[in-house]
Amino acid sequence: MAKPFDDNKPIFMQVREEIEDQILNNQLKEGDQAPSTNQLVNFYKINHVTVSKGITQLVEEGILYKKRGVGMFVADGAKQKLIQSRKEAFIDDYVLKLVREADKLEISESEIIAFIKHVKGSDHYDV
């Protein structure tokens, strides 16, 4: 059964991120055939155009490539591109905010690192 969609994010982005996650988690490796648009439409029970929008973005970014009449495949270097892209987004979305808030609260770098180590070592952290 498909996982429920997050109402706070466009569905095409969630489909796209699901494919990205499969690549990052080695469920899809470079050269592997990705799920077809029709498979994704049937699995998620969503509109074909919605799925196509997410897939098209992945093709435009060189994560997937099309083999005419055969399907979509994971491009060489896709995982590394995704890692780099997600690292940049992580910095923009989380690290900058964390550093700014830490500065306001006069939290030192060593305290931030200690907090991170504590969270990673606790039961609240899920890899």
C-alpha positions in Angstrom: 0.0 0.0 0.0 1.3 3.5 -0.9 2.2 5.8 1.9 0.0 8.8 2.4 0.9 12.0 0.8 1.9 15.1 2.8 -0.6 17.9 2.2 2.1 20.5 2.7 4.1 19.5 -0.4 3.1 19.1 -4.1 2.5 15.5 -4.9 4.8 15.5 -7.9 7.6 16.6 -5.6 6.8 13.7 -3.2 6.9 11.2 -6.1 10.2 12.7 -7.2 11.6 12.5 -3.7 10.5 8.9 -3.4 12.5 8.0 -6.5 15.5 10.0 -5.2 15.3 8.2 -1.9 15.3 4.8 -3.6 18.5 5.9 -5.4 20.1 7.2 -2.2 19.1 4.0 -0.3 20.5 1.8 -3.1 17.1 0.3 -3.9 17.7 1.7 -7.4 21.3 1.7 -8.6 22.9 3.4 -11.6 21.8 1.7 -14.8 18.7 0.1 -13.1 15.3 0.6 -14.7 13.2 3.0 -12.7 9.4 2.5 -12.2 7.5 3.5 -15.3 5.0 6.4 -15.2 2.2 3.9 -15.5 3.5 1.9 -12.6 3.7 5.0 -10.5 0.2 6.1 -11.5 -1.2 2.7 -10.6 0.7 2.5 -7.3 -0.1 5.9 -6.0 -3.5 6.2 -7.7 -2.7 9.7 -9.0 -2.9 11.6 -12.2 -0.5 10.7 -15.0 0.5 14.4 -15.5 1.4 14.7 -11.8 3.8 11.7 -12.0 5.2 13.0 -15.4 6.1 16.3 -13.9 8.3 14.7 -11.2 9.9 12.3 -13.6 10.6 15.1 -16.1 12.4 17.1 -13.5 14.6 14.1 -12.7 15.4 13.6 -16.4 16.2 17.3 -16.9 18.6 17.1 -13.9 20.3 14.1 -15.3 19.2 11.7 -12.5 17.1 9.6 -14.9 17.3 9.1 -18.6 14.9 7.7 -21.2 15.5 4.8 -23.5 12.8 5.2 -26.2 10.4 2.3 -26.1 12.1 0.7 -23.1 11.7 3.0 -20.1 13.4 5.2 -17.6 16.8 4.3 -16.1 19.0 5.7 -13.4 21.8 7.7 -14.9 25.5 7.3 -14.2 26.5 9.6 -11.3 22.9 10.0 -10.2 23.5 9.1 -6.6 26.4 11.5 -6.3 24.4 14.3 -7.9 21.5 13.7 -5.4 23.9 13.6 -2.4 25.4 17.0 -3.5 22.1 18.6 -4.2 20.6 17.3 -0.9 23.7 18.5 1.1 23.3 22.0 -0.4 19.5 22.0 0.5 20.4 20.7 4.0 22.7 23.6 4.6 20.1 26.1 3.3 17.1 24.5 5.1 18.6 23.4 8.4 22.2 24.4 9.1 21.9 28.2 8.4 18.8 28.3 10.7 20.5 26.3 13.4 23.5 28.5 13.4 21.5 31.7 13.4 19.3 30.5 16.3 22.4 29.2 18.2 24.0 32.7 17.8 20.9 34.3 19.3 21.0 31.9 22.2 24.8 32.2 22.6 25.3 28.5 22.0 28.9 27.7 21.1 30.0 25.4 18.3 31.1 22.8 20.8 27.7 22.9 22.5 26.0 22.4 19.1 28.2 19.4 18.4 27.5 18.0 21.8 23.7 18.4 21.2 24.0 16.6 17.8 26.0 13.8 19.4 23.4 13.5 22.1 20.5 13.3 19.7 22.3 10.8 17.4 23.0 8.6 20.5 19.4 8.8 21.9 16.4 6.6 21.2 14.8 9.7 19.6 17.1 9.4 16.6 15.9 7.1 13.8 18.3 6.4 11.0 
